[in-house]
Amino acid sequence: MKLLLARHGETPWNAEGRYQGQVDIPLSEVGIGQAEALGHRLRELRIDRAVASPLDRAAQTARLALGAERAGMLTLDQDLQEIGHGDWEGLLASEIQARDPERLAAWRNAPDTVQMPGAGGESLQQVFERSWPALTRACAGLGKDDTVLVVAHDAVNRVLLCHVLGIPFARLWGFRQAPTTLNLLEGEGVDTLEVVRLNDCSHHTSLFGEAKHRAL
């Protein structure tokens, strides 16, 4: 089984550095272009199943990546949506620094210890506890030659990859997840997945090019 784990394309809030979490922000024109570039890259690749977060930025990325002829195969799974940032939703890092500096410092240095504040705020463990079963559902029943495309979000991808790699969530920031990046994993099932490629965004960013984001 082959798993293509992608992140959604850029949104206006990504470009501004706002924490968007579960606020349903659509792709920007840049993000649409990134998703279309991903679609061009995947055009000749056989894809047997496609699952995405229901948030528009992920679902739209998935549809553009699949192309018009394959977009109908897409299903949505609520448990793949981004971490709930609670009271941080829509804020810039500078605004969070002014309001909640200790938690922001912990998020940057010990993210595994943070419970996001306010209604709907989640921890990384909570994100993992819903997203790993979602990934298991996405992969269920696939054969050894089958390929599944999963389009989710930065924090979701990171906790899933940390689990596969066997590294603690404290090391969440030890790798990047660029807009519409591809992570390629292979295995007989979700419990035997191995990472083949990590944060591959060559469809829109040159080698050593800028592939960072300013929030999360």
Backbone hydrogen bonds in HBPLUS format (Angstrom, degrees):
<---DONOR---> <-ACCEPTOR-->    atom                        ^
c    i                          cat <-CA-CA->   ^        H-A-AA   ^      H-
h    n   atom  resd res      DA  || num        DHA   H-A  angle D-A-AA Bond
n    s   type  num  typ     dist DA aas  dist angle  dist       angle   num
A0187-GLY N   A0001-MET O   3.08 MM 186  5.46 150.2  2.17 147.8 154.9     1
A0002-LYS N   A0146-ASP O   2.86 MM 144  6.21 162.3  1.89 160.4 165.5     2
A0148-VAL N   A0002-LYS O   2.92 MM 146  6.38 157.5  1.97 160.3 165.6     3
A0003-LEU N   A0185-LEU O   2.77 MM 182  5.02 171.2  1.78 154.7 155.3     4
A0185-LEU N   A0003-LEU O   2.91 MM 182  5.02 162.5  1.94 149.4 154.6     5
A0004-LEU N   A0148-VAL O   2.83 MM 144  6.12 173.4  1.84 167.7 169.5     6
A0150-VAL N   A0004-LEU O   2.81 MM 146  6.09 170.1  1.82 163.5 164.2     7
A0005-LEU N   A0183-ASN O   2.87 MM 178  4.99 168.5  1.88 157.7 156.2     8
A0183-ASN N   A0005-LEU O   2.84 MM 178  4.99 138.5  2.01 132.5 145.9     9
A0006-ALA N   A0150-VAL O   2.77 MM 144  6.11 168.1  1.78 165.2 169.2    10
A0152-ALA N   A0006-ALA O   2.92 MM 146  6.30 166.2  1.94 160.5 157.0    11
A0007-ARG N   A0181-THR O   3.25 MM 174  5.58 141.7  2.41 138.9 147.6    12
A0008-HIS N   A0152-ALA O   3.27 MM 144  6.27 135.1  2.48 154.6 153.9    13
A0180-THR N   A0008-HIS O   2.97 MM 172  4.95 149.5  2.07 113.6 114.7    14
A0028-SER N   A0010-GLU O   3.02 MM  18  6.11 169.8  2.03 138.3 139.2    15
A0015-ALA N   A0011-THR O   3.09 MM   4  6.42 162.4  2.12 154.6 158.1    16
A0016-GLU N   A0012-PRO O   3.05 MM   4  6.31 142.3  2.19 140.6 150.9    17
A0017-GLY N   A0013-TRP O   2.89 MM   4  5.92 121.8  2.23 138.6 153.4    18
A0018-ARG N   A0013-TRP O   2.81 MM   5  4.94 164.5  1.83 147.8 147.9    19
A0017-GLY N   A0014-ASN O   3.05 MM   3  5.02 140.4  2.21  97.4 109.3    20
A0019-TYR N   A0091-LEU O   2.99 MM  72  5.67 159.7  2.04 150.5 152.9    21
A0090-GLY N   A0019-TYR O   2.56 MM  71  5.22 162.3  1.59 163.9 163.5    22
A0023-VAL N   A0020-GLN O   2.86 MM   3  5.51 158.5  1.90 163.4 163.4    23
A0025-ILE N   A0023-VAL O   2.97 MM   2  5.90 126.6  2.26 112.1  96.4    24
A0032-ILE N   A0028-SER O   2.87 MM   4  6.19 152.8  1.94 151.7 158.8    25
A0033-GLY N   A0029-GLU O   3.04 MM   4  6.28 158.8  2.09 144.5 149.9    26
A0034-GLN N   A0030-VAL O   2.91 MM   4  6.25 149.9  2.01 147.6 156.6    27
A0035-ALA N   A0031-GLY O   2.93 MM   4  6.17 158.5  1.98 148.8 154.0    28
A0036-GLU N   A0032-ILE O   2.89 MM   4  6.12 155.4  1.95 149.8 156.9    29
A0037-ALA N   A0033-GLY O   2.92 MM   4  6.11 148.6  2.02 141.6 150.3    30
A0038-LEU N   A0034-GLN O   2.93 MM   4  6.25 149.5  2.02 144.1 152.6    31
A0039-GLY N   A0035-ALA O   2.90 MM   4  6.19 152.4  1.97 143.6 151.4    32
A0040-HIS N   A0036-GLU O   2.91 MM   4  6.24 149.0  2.00 145.1 153.0    33
A0041-ARG N   A0037-ALA O   3.05 MM   4  6.32 152.0  2.13 143.0 150.4    34
A0042-LEU N   A0038-LEU O   2.97 MM   4  6.25 145.8  2.09 147.3 156.9    35
A0043-ARG N   A0039-GLY O   2.95 MM   4  5.75 109.9  2.46 139.4 154.8    36
A0043-ARG N   A0040-HIS O   3.42 MM   3  5.10 157.3  2.48  94.9 101.3    37
A0045-LEU N   A0042-LEU O   2.95 MM   3  5.14 155.6  2.01 112.1 120.1    38
A0048-ASP N   A0147-THR O   2.82 MM  99  5.41 150.8  1.91 145.5 155.3    39
A0149-LEU N   A0049-ARG O   2.90 MM 100  6.32 160.0  1.94 150.7 154.5    40
A0075-THR N   A0050-ALA O   3.04 MM  25  6.41 152.8  2.11 143.0 150.2    41
A0051-VAL N   A0149-LEU O   2.87 MM  98  6.32 158.7  1.91 163.4 170.6    42
A0151-VAL N   A0051-VAL O   2.98 MM 100  6.52 153.0  2.06 148.5 157.1    43
A0052-ALA N   A0075-THR O   2.95 MM  23  6.47 147.5  2.06 150.8 161.4    44
A0077-ASP N   A0052-ALA O   2.93 MM  25  6.17 153.8  2.00 153.9 160.7    45
A0053-SER N   A0151-VAL O   3.06 MM  98  6.53 147.4  2.17 168.5 174.3    46
A0058-ALA N   A0055-LEU O   2.97 MM   3  5.68 135.2  2.18 121.6 132.3    47
A0059-ALA N   A0055-LEU O   3.03 MM   4  6.20 170.3  2.04 156.7 159.8    48
A0060-GLN N   A0056-ASP O   2.80 MM   4  5.67 165.8  1.82 150.5 155.1    49
A0061-THR N   A0057-ARG O   3.35 MM   4  6.11 148.9  2.45 118.8 127.2    50
A0062-ALA N   A0058-ALA O   2.92 MM   4  6.16 160.2  1.96 150.7 155.8    51
A0063-ARG N   A0059-ALA O   2.99 MM   4  6.26 159.8  2.03 148.9 153.9    52
A0064-LEU N   A0060-GLN O   2.99 MM   4  6.17 163.6  2.01 152.5 156.7    53
A0065-ALA N   A0061-THR O   2.83 MM   4  5.98 150.0  1.92 147.6 157.0    54
A0066-LEU N   A0062-ALA O   2.89 MM   4  6.06 148.3  1.99 147.4 155.5    55
A0067-GLY N   A0063-ARG O   2.99 MM   4  6.08 146.8  2.10 142.0 150.8    56
A0070-ARG N   A0067-GLY O   3.12 MM   3  5.66 139.7  2.29 113.4 123.6    57
A0071-ALA N   A0067-GLY O   2.94 MM   4  5.78 125.5  2.25 155.2 171.3    58
A0073-MET N   A0070-ARG O   3.05 MM   3  5.84 167.0  2.07 124.8 128.7    59
A0074-LEU N   A0071-ALA O   3.17 MM   3  5.75 166.5  2.19 118.1 122.3    60
A0080-LEU N   A0077-ASP O   3.02 MM   3  5.78 166.4  2.04 126.6 128.7    61
A0081-GLN N   A0078-GLN O   3.28 MM   3  5.87 167.0  2.30 118.8 120.0    62
A0122-GLU N   A0084-GLY O   2.92 MM  38  5.24 149.2  2.01 155.2 146.6    63
A0088-TRP N   A0085-HIS O   3.04 MM   3  5.26 163.0  2.07 132.8 129.8    64
A0089-GLU N   A0086-GLY O   3.19 MM   3  5.84 167.7  2.20 119.6 123.4    65
A0087-ASP N   A0117-PRO O   2.74 MM  30  5.58 157.8  1.79 139.4 146.8    66
A0091-LEU N   A0088-TRP O   3.02 MM   3  5.56 163.9  2.05 144.2 143.3    67
A0095-GLU N   A0092-LEU O   3.00 MM   3  5.18 124.4  2.32 100.5 114.7    68
A0096-ILE N   A0092-LEU O   3.00 MM   4  6.39 155.8  2.06 153.6 160.9    69
A0097-GLN N   A0093-ALA O   2.81 MM   4  6.01 152.7  1.88 147.8 155.9    70
A0098-ALA N   A0094-SER O   3.23 MM   4  6.42 143.5  2.37 133.8 141.8    71
A0099-ARG N   A0095-GLU O   3.13 MM   4  6.37 140.7  2.29 139.0 149.5    72
A0099-ARG N   A0096-ILE O   3.08 MM   3  5.02 122.8  2.43  93.4 108.3    73
A0100-ASP N   A0096-ILE O   2.64 MM   4  5.36 168.7  1.65 158.2 160.9    74
A0104-LEU N   A0100-ASP O   3.09 MM   4  6.29 158.7  2.14 155.2 161.9    75
A0105-ALA N   A0101-PRO O   2.97 MM   4  6.14 156.8  2.03 146.8 152.5    76
A0106-ALA N   A0102-GLU O   3.04 MM   4  6.29 154.3  2.10 142.3 149.4    77
A0107-TRP N   A0103-ARG O   2.81 MM   4  6.07 153.4  1.88 148.0 155.7    78
A0108-ARG N   A0104-LEU O   3.07 MM   4  6.32 146.2  2.19 144.4 152.4    79
A0109-ASN N   A0105-ALA O   2.98 MM   4  6.11 141.9  2.13 142.6 153.3    80
A0110-ALA N   A0106-ALA O   2.55 MM   4  4.91 157.3  1.60 142.2 148.1    81
A0113-THR N   A0110-ALA O   2.97 MM   3  5.83 169.6  1.98 130.5 134.0    82
A0114-VAL N   A0111-PRO O   3.31 MM   3  5.50 169.2  2.32 111.0 114.3    83
A0116-MET N   A0122-GLU O   3.03 MM   6  5.17 169.6  2.05 123.4 125.7    84
A0121-GLY N   A0118-GLY O   3.14 MM   3  5.59 163.1  2.17 131.8 132.8    85
A0127-VAL N   A0123-SER O   3.08 MM   4  6.44 153.4  2.15 146.6 154.0    86
A0128-PHE N   A0124-LEU O   2.91 MM   4  6.19 158.9  1.95 150.9 156.4    87
A0129-GLU N   A0125-GLN O   2.90 MM   4  6.11 157.5  1.95 148.8 154.9    88
A0130-ARG N   A0127-VAL O   3.32 MM   3  5.57 144.0  2.46 100.5 109.9    89
A0131-SER N   A0127-VAL O   2.88 MM   4  5.98 157.3  1.94 152.3 159.9    90
A0132-TRP N   A0128-PHE O   2.97 MM   4  5.66 169.1  1.98 148.7 150.4    91
A0135-LEU N   A0131-SER O   2.88 MM   4  6.17 152.1  1.96 149.0 155.9    92
A0136-THR N   A0132-TRP O   2.90 MM   4  6.18 156.1  1.96 150.9 158.1    93
A0137-ARG N   A0133-PRO O   2.90 MM   4  6.18 153.6  1.97 146.4 152.7    94
A0138-ALA N   A0134-ALA O   2.96 MM   4  6.22 153.5  2.03 144.5 152.1    95
A0139-CYS N   A0135-LEU O   3.06 MM   4  6.31 141.5  2.22 145.9 155.2    96
A0140-ALA N   A0136-THR O   3.04 MM   4  5.99 119.7  2.42 140.2 154.9    97
A0140-ALA N   A0137-ARG O   3.30 MM   3  5.11 147.3  2.41  96.0 105.2    98
A0142-LEU N   A0139-CYS O   3.25 MM   3  5.86 165.5  2.27 139.2 138.4    99
A0146-ASP N   A0143-GLY O   3.10 MM   3  5.21 166.4  2.12 111.0 114.9   100
A0157-ASN N   A0153-HIS O   2.81 MM   4  5.88 171.3  1.82 157.6 160.6   101
A0158-ARG N   A0154-ASP O   2.95 MM   4  6.15 159.7  1.99 152.4 158.8   102
A0159-VAL N   A0155-ALA O   3.02 MM   4  6.26 163.7  2.05 154.1 156.4   103
A0160-LEU N   A0156-VAL O   3.10 MM   4  6.29 163.9  2.13 155.4 160.2   104
A0161-LEU N   A0157-ASN O   2.85 MM   4  6.02 162.3  1.88 153.0 158.2   105
A0162-CYS N   A0158-ARG O   2.81 MM   4  5.95 157.6  1.86 148.9 155.6   106
A0163-HIS N   A0159-VAL O   3.07 MM   4  6.20 158.1  2.12 142.0 147.3   107
A0164-VAL N   A0160-LEU O   3.06 MM   4  6.38 162.1  2.09 149.0 153.5   108
A0165-LEU N   A0161-LEU O   2.85 MM   4  5.96 162.4  1.88 153.2 158.3   109
A0166-GLY N   A0162-CYS O   2.85 MM   4  5.86 117.9  2.24 138.0 153.4   110
A0167-ILE N   A0162-CYS O   2.96 MM   5  5.08 157.8  2.01 145.1 148.0   111
A0166-GLY N   A0163-HIS O   3.17 MM   3  5.03 142.5  2.32  93.8 104.8   112
A0171-ARG N   A0168-PRO O   2.93 MM   3  5.73 165.0  1.96 121.8 126.3   113
A0172-LEU N   A0169-PHE O   3.02 MM   3  5.01 144.9  2.15 118.3 115.5   114
A0174-GLY N   A0171-ARG O   2.91 MM   3  5.30 157.5  1.96 125.1 125.8   115
A0181-THR N   A0178-ALA O   3.04 MM   3  5.14 150.5  2.13 133.3 127.2   116
A0182-LEU N   A0200-ASP O   2.91 MM  18  4.97 153.9  1.98 124.2 132.7   117
A0200-ASP N   A0182-LEU O   2.90 MM  18  4.97 167.4  1.92 150.7 147.6   118
A0184-LEU N   A0197-ARG O   2.95 MM  13  4.87 140.6  2.11 120.6 133.0   119
A0196-VAL N   A0184-LEU O   2.70 MM  12  5.31 162.4  1.72 156.1 160.2   120
A0197-ARG N   A0184-LEU O   3.14 MM  13  4.87 158.4  2.19 131.1 134.2   121
A0186-GLU N   A0194-GLU O   2.97 MM   8  5.40 152.2  2.05 147.2 155.1   122
A0194-GLU N   A0186-GLU O   2.74 MM   8  5.40 144.0  1.87 145.1 156.0   123
A0192-THR N   A0189-GLY O   3.11 MM   3  5.53 161.8  2.14 113.6 119.4   124
A0204-HIS N   A0201-CYS O   3.05 MM   3  5.97 170.3  2.05 125.2 128.4   125
A0205-THR N   A0201-CYS O   2.90 MM   4  5.80 141.2  2.05 150.6 161.0   126
A0209-GLY N   A0206-SER O   2.74 MM   3  4.95 146.0  1.85 139.0 134.8   127
